[in-house]
Amino acid sequence: MVIYVQFRTLARIVGRICHSEGWDFLYLTGDRSLEDRSKVIAKFRDDKNIKIMIAGLKCGGLGYVTLPSFPLKFKLATSVEH
């Protein structure tokens, strides 16, 4: 499952939930190098124990994250109203 988040704070919150539930997960954020992002995607694809990737909407440089073996993707959207 890929969970897309707009803000790093939300990524950390989702990560804490995953951790507290004992779910293996990875972060994919735009502040990582392109090489590191590629490694994260490869690990997510290859490690069968990792079922969740928390990805920032602005992971720029890679375009869309396409994972053919993971046809279902979810988006966790938030909105801030003033």
Buried (B, 14 or more C-beta within 10 A) or exposed (E): EBBBBBEBEBBEBBBEEBEEEEBEBBBBBBEBEEEEBEEBBEEBBEEEEBBBBBBBEEBEEBEEBEEEEBEEBEEBEEEEEE
